[in-house]
Amino acid sequence: MRWILTLLIMVMMATSAQAGPDTSDRLVSDAYFTAKNLLRGKDFEKAPQWLKESKAVIIVPSFYKGGLIVGGSGGTGVILGRLEDGSWSYPGFVDIAGGSLGLQIGVSVSETMIFVQSKEQLSQVLEGHFRFGGDAGIAVATVGANLSGGTDVSSKTDFIVIAKSAGLYAGLSLEGASIRARSDLARQFYGQPLSLQDIVITGSASQARAEDLRTVLQEAVSR
């Protein structure tokens, strides 16, 4: 049991970590490799189409889920929006964190992408008070390699989640998880304070170090 408790502590530390000197750059780089892996792999053939229909995409290179009776989950990621000209914005930064109750044991780490299909739900995410499961009307479809979960994707789906995981959990659920902005990472990456709306909606930010990430998304929707 000791190793499980140790891993759970690592999960908690990962979801509450403060920005280090290279945190934002490393996160953008990791997000690039995650997007490249998931969008070009054979596990998610429909992912480019879902991305093409998205208002925004959240990329979490390492989404942790672990627990011993009481579970916890979370990770830090980036969010990019589709601008009016069809291009992708530069990345904003977010934390996803939540908890769940039930008989569970183990730890898993997933590469995760969340396609935001609804303008209304995107607005809630950017305003900083969004919680999965907080609104019974929210439709979330989860599709995973080596994961179990709902795969009913329709035109009314608000969020489509794809995840590739290794670990002892059989599935990934965002039920109860909340999304909050990481303004410290945005300031670190851009050198100035910017809100998620500034970055994702108005396109007020730019940073050459994020061009590879934007390019891999643009290439996926142009196929």
C-alpha positions, -999 to +999 in steps of 0.1 A: +000+000+000+029+024+007+037+028-030+001+037-038+001+064-011+034+077-025+020+079-060-012+096-047+010+122-030+028+127-064-006+132-081-016+159-055+017+176-060+014+175-098-020+192-098-010+220-075+025+227-087+036+263-089+053+277-121+090+270-122+115+288-145+107+266-175+073+253-167+053+271-194+077+263-222+079+226-212+042+224-210+037+239-245+064+215-258+047+185-242+013+196-255+028+196-290+040+160-287+007+149-272-014+165-300+009+150-326+006+116-310-031+116-306-041+133-338-018+113-361-021+079-344-043+050-354-062+050-321-083+080-328-091+082-365-119+106-360-099+130-339-090+154-367-127+157-377-137+164-341-109+190-339-121+206-371-156+210-355-143+224-322-145+259-309-114+252-287-092+223-276-076+216-242-045+195-243-032+179-210+000+160-216-002+142-183-036+137-167-032+119-134-058+098-118-051+079-086-067+069-054-071+046-024-108+045-017-110+083-022-097+092-057-082+123-071-074+134-106-060+163-125-033+178-146-021+211-161-026+218-198-031+244-225-062+257-243-063+270-278-093+285-295-104+288-332-102+324-342-126+341-367-102+336-396-101+298-389-066+298-374-057+287-339-050+311-311-018+309-290-021+288-259-037+297-226-029+277-195-053+258-173-055+233-144-080+205-143-086+190-109-112+169-092-121+141-070-143+111-068-156+086-043-158+048-047-139+016-044-108+022-065-071+016-062-041+025-084-027+053-105-029+061-142-014+088-164-031+097-196-023+119-226-056+138-230-073+161-254-106+177-248-125+191-279-148+219-268-178+217-292-201+243-276-196+281-276-217+283-245-196+258-226-164+275-239-175+308-224-180+290-190-146+275-192-129+309-200-148+327-172-131+303-148-161+287-131-166+256-150-171+222-135-178+189-153-210+174-139-221+208-124-247+211-151-268+181-158-273+194-194-236+191-203-229+162-227-195+146-224-183+118-246-151+099-237-132+079-262-100+062-251-073+038-262-071+012-235-099+030-217-135+023-211-161+050-213-190+064-231-184+068-269-218+082-279-206+113-299-234+133-315-240+168-328-252+178-294-221+167-275-205+196-257-171+180-250-153+151-266-125+136-246-098+114-261-072+098-238-044+073-241-035+058-208-011+035-191-018+023-155-042+004-133-073+023-140-096+010-168-112+044-175-111+081-174-139+103-161-140+141-157-171+140-135-167+165-108-134+180-122-131+218-124-111+240-148-093+271-136-069+295-154-032+295-146-025+332-149+010+326-135+019+304-165+004+329-189+025+357-175+056+335-175+051+325-212+041+359-226+059+382-202+027+401-194-007+394-176-033+380-200-067+365-194-079+333-211-103+355-231-074+377-243-055+347-256-082+323-268-110+346-281-094+379-291-061+365-301-042+393-283-012+371-275+016+357-297+047+337-289+071+321-315+077+292-291+041+280-296+042+279-334+049+241-336+018+235-315-004+257-336+010+241-368+002+205-358-034+216-350-037+235-383-023+205-403-048+182-386-079+203-396-065+208-431-064+172-441 
